[in-house]
Amino acid sequence: MSCRELVELVTTYLDGGLSDRDRARFEAHIAACEHCTAYLEQIRDTIRLTGELVPEGLAPEMERDLLDAFRDWKAGGA
């Protein structure tokens, strides 16, 4: 498995959605690639930290900026 392929499959891996074959390939790559191991840990940290965010803790201007960024992303912009 290439690093690029791993990046494309990381959320499916974390959700338990990979086939046994792909999971084994993913885990073999992680065991041998320190950069992808670090990336996987960053994604796990991101998921953990975003699960702790509450809407009340977000400043109105930050909420507006995030919503604008997601609208641009969805529309295929920056």
Summary of the structure (lengths in Angstrom):
residues: 78
radius of gyration: 16.1
end to end distance: 29.1
largest distance: 45.5
contacts: 160
relative contact order: 0.10
helix: 77%
strand: 0%
